[in-house]
Every structure is written in C-alpha cells, then in structure tokens.
Amino acid sequence: MFNDRDYVESIKRRYPEGTCIVLDRMGDDPRPIDPGTKGTVIHVDDIGTVHCSFDNGRQLGLVPGEDSFHKIAPRDRGDAR
C-alpha cells in the first residue's frame, strides 16, 4: 500500500511520538489487540503506519483506515504518565 506524502505527513503531525491512544478496533489481524487497550505512539513510518507500544506489553503498527484508534489525554491513561 502506498500513501502520498501529504497524507503521511498529516498522520505524523496528528500522532507524534509519545501520543497516548486507545485502540477501538483492529482490522484483519491474526492476533488482534483487544479493543480498549491503551498505548503510546513510538513513531510513524514513511508509509503512515502508526507504531505503538501497548500497555499489555505488545508493540504493533496500526494502519489508519484499516485499524480504528483515537487519541486520549495522558491523564486519561489511568497511570502516572
């Protein structure tokens, strides 16, 4: 899948490193992460995949449009981050 440069840059601006997110739904993944799992953005790569470290110990790349997730405020994580 190829995303144009402007789209990828908009994803990078929307989800900078350290952004807190909550997973709403994963697309077609053989080992999906449960909805409601919180995580932190590690980085966004050059095709727009949002790589995250989740509170359940897993790290996974989320694909905007395929996976559904949203930003939350750090205080909404329920921990001291």
C-alpha positions as CSV (number, residue, x, y, z in Angstrom):
1,M,0.0,0.0,0.0
2,F,1.4,3.4,-1.0
3,N,0.2,6.6,0.7
4,D,1.0,10.0,-0.7
5,R,3.5,12.2,1.0
6,D,0.9,14.8,2.2
7,Y,-1.2,12.1,3.8
8,V,1.7,10.6,5.6
9,E,2.9,14.0,6.9
10,S,-0.6,14.6,8.2
11,I,-0.5,11.3,10.1
12,K,2.9,12.2,11.5
13,R,1.6,15.5,12.7
14,R,-1.5,14.0,14.2
15,Y,0.3,11.2,16.1
16,P,3.8,12.5,17.2
17,E,6.0,10.3,19.3
18,G,4.5,10.0,22.8
19,T,0.9,10.5,21.8
20,C,-1.4,8.4,24.0
21,I,-4.0,6.3,22.1
22,V,-6.8,3.8,22.7
23,L,-7.4,1.0,20.3
24,D,-11.1,0.9,19.1
25,R,-10.9,-2.0,16.6
26,M,-8.3,-3.9,14.7
27,G,-8.8,-4.9,11.1
28,D,-7.9,-8.3,9.8
29,D,-5.1,-9.3,12.2
30,P,-4.5,-13.0,13.2
31,R,-3.6,-11.9,16.8
32,P,-5.5,-8.7,17.4
33,I,-5.1,-6.5,20.4
34,D,-8.3,-6.2,22.5
35,P,-10.4,-3.1,22.0
36,G,-9.9,-0.5,24.8
37,T,-6.2,-1.3,25.1
38,K,-4.2,1.9,25.7
39,G,-0.8,2.6,24.1
40,T,1.8,5.1,23.3
41,V,3.0,6.1,19.8
42,I,6.6,5.2,19.2
43,H,6.8,6.6,15.7
44,V,5.0,6.9,12.3
45,D,6.9,5.3,9.4
46,D,7.2,6.6,5.8
47,I,4.0,4.8,4.7
48,G,1.9,6.2,7.5
49,T,1.8,3.1,9.8
50,V,1.5,4.3,13.5
51,H,3.8,2.1,15.6
52,C,2.7,1.8,19.2
53,S,3.8,0.3,22.5
54,F,0.7,-1.0,24.2
55,D,0.1,-1.3,27.9
56,N,-0.3,-5.1,27.6
57,G,3.4,-5.4,26.6
58,R,2.8,-5.8,22.8
59,Q,4.2,-3.5,20.1
60,L,2.3,-3.2,16.9
61,G,1.8,-1.0,13.9
62,L,-1.6,0.4,13.3
63,V,-2.8,1.3,9.8
64,P,-5.1,4.3,9.7
65,G,-8.3,3.4,7.8
66,E,-7.8,-0.3,8.5
67,D,-7.5,-0.1,12.3
68,S,-9.5,2.2,14.4
69,F,-8.0,4.1,17.3
70,H,-8.1,7.6,18.9
71,K,-6.0,9.9,20.9
72,I,-6.5,10.4,24.6
73,A,-5.1,12.9,27.1
74,P,-2.2,11.4,29.2
75,R,-4.3,11.9,32.3
76,D,-6.9,9.6,30.9
77,R,-4.5,6.6,30.8
78,G,-5.1,5.8,34.4
79,D,-1.4,5.9,35.3
80,A,1.3,8.4,36.1
81,R,2.5,9.1,32.5
